[in-house]
Amino acid sequence: MKGTIGAWALFLLCLFLLSFAATTPYSKTADLALISLRLALVTVLSILVVRERWRHGNAQRRDAHPGLDAGDSILQRFRRWYYDAEDHPN
């Protein structure tokens, strides 16, 4: 229930920003805000994915498992959310 309320709040916030883009005095500000938000999200996810691939490639060559850190758990949580998987699969 809490997840659906957050998703609806995010959706309504995006609609609110898009409605500013329809008005002339706020259109440049709304465009700049949405473009900045998108670029920030793409940058953060790109850095996390490249870092994960880099560490995974190094681990295969050494046959060792790297230690977990905050970046790994973020990607794992995002993957579970995206595929609607269980929180802690066995």
Residue pairs with C-beta under 8 A, 6 or more apart in sequence:
17 30
17 33
17 34
18 30
18 34
20 26
20 27
20 29
20 30
21 27
21 30
21 31
21 34
48 71
48 74
48 75
49 75
51 71
52 71
52 72
52 75
55 66
58 66
59 65
59 66
79 85
80 86
80 87
